Amino acid sequence: MKPTLLLKKVLHRNKLRLLLVFPYNEPIISKIRKIDGYLWSQTLKGWYTDYTSKNIDFIKQTLKNDVLFKLDDSVYNKGLKIKTERKPREISEENKVIIRAYVKYLKGKCYSESTVKTYFTFVADFIDYIKDTPLNTLTNRIVEQFIEDVFIPRKYSISTHRQFISAIKLFKAFYPECKIEEIALKRPKKSRLLPTVLSKEEVIDLLRYTKNLKHRAVLAMIYSAGLRISELLHLELKHIDVDRRQLTVKNSKGRKDRNIILAQSFIPLMQNYLMSYNPKTYFVEGKPFQQYSAESIRAFLHRSSKIARITKRVTPHTLRHSYATHLLENGIDLRYIQELLGHAKPETTMIYTHVSKKDLLKIESPLDLAVKSMYENNTAKNTTSRLSGNY
């Protein structure tokens, strides 16, 4: 008799999801794992995806010969609350025209689409905050009040704060009629936080415990080539040259191309993955000819880290940090590492000198020196004493 699969509408992470509830069945689980967009939830104890009629029809078609379906439209909340919808901005038509012109100005300066979108959001929120205040009367104090009333309560990061100041400085260049003094606008100092780095053994464990072939190939590619997650998602098959053991990262951060050597040990895994999944355009695809989602990569990386019992917070960028640090520890020159990572400034790459253990391990702690001296003295006196003993 076929098992029953309950299709349930639930609230999870402040979104409506389609949850699959069924008795443990390895063949069914295996089929679900192959469907892009499905994630396992430890909280809900089941597989879920976005709740849409299209996803319901697709799962019914996929498992029609394996299960009996039952649909439950009730909302299963578990105490989660949906975030209140952000109220629309109240901006006058006159100011909307200025904002559109500002966006056009940024595009004319050849800023990336991501930067244009970010700066537009900041300036639009700022103009919404000042309400009816004429733009030509804006001052530095009003900018400071916006930060005090909006950024601080929302606990925005230092980097977000710095981006906002950059957006306002450009707005002043675009709209010089306002009374903002660009020189007096100060960005807060950058945070000097050291990146999280996995050991080589932890990287191997992470890959070993990632059972899904596609997921393992994705994580191995990020680590072996030191890719940003956006670079992986945009990586096309035509930019991978197996014969030359080389891949080309096109139009990455700062509109730069760069070449990276493919790891010899990664090639068999990559070929196995390509033959099994047969992607059409991109190295990793959600649906044929379509890019994979960054959210899915972060989700299965988080699962694999837990299974591998890695207690550090692991993100795709952690693998890039680990790649750079391990290169440095293997004796690769910092200039080559800068080229491989695609950093514009050597100062950015220099951060890895602070996390590399190659030279740090050569430094002896004063405690080690004191214990060594104590041991030598006791040996000369034919007595024994250990740090772990009682005195």
HELIX and SHEET records of a PDB file:
HELIX    1   1 GLU A   26  ARG A   33  1                                   8    
HELIX    2   2 SER A   53  THR A   62  1                                  10    
HELIX    3   3 GLU A   93  GLY A  108  1                                  16    
HELIX    4   4 GLU A  113  ILE A  130  1                                  18    
HELIX    5   5 LEU A  135  THR A  137  5                                   3    
HELIX    6   6 ASN A  140  PHE A  146  1                                   7    
HELIX    7   7 ILE A  147  PHE A  151  3                                   5    
HELIX    8   8 ILE A  158  PHE A  174  1                                  17    
HELIX    9   9 LYS A  200  ARG A  208  1                                   9    
HELIX   10  10 LEU A  213  ALA A  225  1                                  13    
HELIX   11  11 ILE A  229  HIS A  234  1                                   6    
HELIX   12  12 LEU A  237  HIS A  239  5                                   3    
HELIX   13  13 PHE A  266  TYR A  277  1                                  12    
HELIX   14  14 ALA A  294  ILE A  307  1                                  14    
HELIX   15  15 PRO A  316  GLU A  329  1                                  14    
HELIX   16  16 LEU A  334  LEU A  341  1                                   8    
HELIX   17  17 PRO A  346  THR A  349  1                                   4    
HELIX   18  18 MET A  350  THR A  353  5                                   4    
HELIX   19  19 LEU A  360  LYS A  362  5                                   3    
HELIX   20  20 PRO A  366  ALA A  380  1                                  15    
SHEET    1   A 5 LEU A  39  SER A  41  0                                        
SHEET    2   A 5 GLY A  46  ASP A  50 -1                                        
SHEET    3   A 5 LYS A  15  VAL A  21 -1                                        
SHEET    4   A 5 THR A   4  HIS A  12 -1                                        
SHEET    5   A 5 LEU A  68  TYR A  76  1                                        
SHEET    1   B 3 ILE A 240  ASP A 241  0                                        
SHEET    2   B 3 GLN A 246  SER A 252 -1                                        
SHEET    3   B 3 LYS A 256  ILE A 261 -1                                        
END                                                                             
